[in-house]
């Protein structure tokens, strides 16, 4: 069975299927929301009717959360050491022991309304990267919808940088193509095919020799990115059955961004670092790399859904009957933290971005459908992956609410009889003490975050740096407001079939804006 | 980390979780280990005292168990073997509050001490206005306004669940659904809300659980005149009877807290703003600050 030939391979939502498949897919779309709302409503129900059971559940859950926090922090510290080491490694020396000169890098840079400065900094970092630039092929991919301003940026970039690379094309993504959802996925899929024809085929480059890096336009790579990527590709167990994931640091504008934005961004980085130590749980996210041969076999990224960055991994996993993985590079790329002209606009953008990322739960029905239809993937692998994915989205949406809000419900709803029990008195004590212990991990987070900061710009004082550690007291607030609630929001939309479209995060860097230059 | 090391961590934490679950659950239920009885488990209870102000010392059977502060306005004493305990609440300059509280397995008994200053000296009020007694003059004016003409008190009619005993004079006052009224020289209390929400002083903790009565007799007094709730409390009553204005707790656990705030001839009282008690006795006006 070639799963790629099935009607479900590139499905984006239930409405694209028919009959029982549609009904089944629709049910799977509801599963994350049912689990989340079942937990929230179940806690409220239990707190009112069975407060003792609810109290037990909350205490056991808090204990689980404490131990999970410690367990994950071990992974975080480990990947921190590995990432720091990766930044210090002489990748040129490592590569000198393998044959790599045949490899090319195809860098796809989609953009929408971002400013010239943002595009410029991204491309400039590619110029400054170590390695043979004649082996770097650039595809600048503006959206036709933006019109002349985007084209002007492309032309200016081409004039300044094109001659420095082995190839440079501008692929303007047409607007309003039937069947496509406007967004990054449809753009980079178009750009990849454009590059295949106008770069790879024209230059007679073997698809097997090309590594595709699909970057968000605010991505600024570190100097040895291409060397690190090549080394991991060449030493991977199954290089064409692997994607390659760098660690996203949100350092481009970290000193200008408000504390809430920094904490949210840092939390995202930490989560990716933790996952880098658990590659069996890692999926592709945001800026990532994949061999062009593999990408071509998969028919590129999906054009009909929001989370194309993670979906390409699931496409591959199902297409290759479970024989696909993500290789952790443990090497960073730098991107933008959320920053808007006003504080409240920043908060709004953070929320919307987190909600879009939480909408990755749209992969759950795709995965479950694929596991039902693809009989060639081992059952144990299906169960493990399904559990990990469902638990992950459930945790995101419910855990902060359970810990910081719902934990008090038995005391409020349990009634006078329950409130006279030792259990009701111990519940807040135990909950508080477990959470205080868990919060010690924030000290570690603060130290790691500090160590990964770029140099402090001129005009900033030591108190700004100290606040980079103190800001982590905001975590109880951010994981609820910018973690759980967007998660619930996204899953609820999927639950009721109110599908989301792609939302472009506006990019700002201290005085710059994403409006057209 | 190698896959083997990660699996090792995973298994370790799973095992730790499974081991800690019963420990935490039993602890939360109030179980304790008896060192005297060969490490056997026994159920405990607790006492929670709510002085609601800082600087209060709570003692159990003569031993200090906790103090309140600006951050912590209550004291919880846990891991108590079931039985009776003498609780004392003290604060410098205040009258000691004592109560014998019964502790049951897996239950927390509560106490809400009434802290009154040891020296509650009534201040005589007069109508003379001088630069140094403007405050007293204001108090005097407030007292006059409260006593004459008779201040209408918000009263409600007692629900007629009793036959014959309710008289037209039996109109009471309420505070958070606790009805306080006088009936033929007797101060009575009735709970008007749901039984599930009944306050502690309507109940006695017994071995089978709570025994709660929705109404009871709070105090019997000769020549009972005015009654009112103590400011900010629905479990303490101020009343005037005989030659005194007194305060009594509705918490019937021994020893009962009773204190005469003022003794004179035939005083009456009103409660003014800011928890000030005004007393009128033999044509003179006094005030006592209860805050």
Interface residues (C-beta under 8 A of the other chain):
Chain A: X55 X56 X59 X60 X63 X64 X67 X68 X70 X71 X74 X75 X78 X277 X278 X415 X416 X417 X420 X421 X422 X423 X424 X425 X426 X427 X430
Chain B: X1 X6 X9 X10 X13 X16 X17 X20 X21 X24 X25 X27 X28 X29 X30 X44 X45 X46 X48 X76 X78 X106 X107 X108 X109 X110 X196 X197 X198 X210
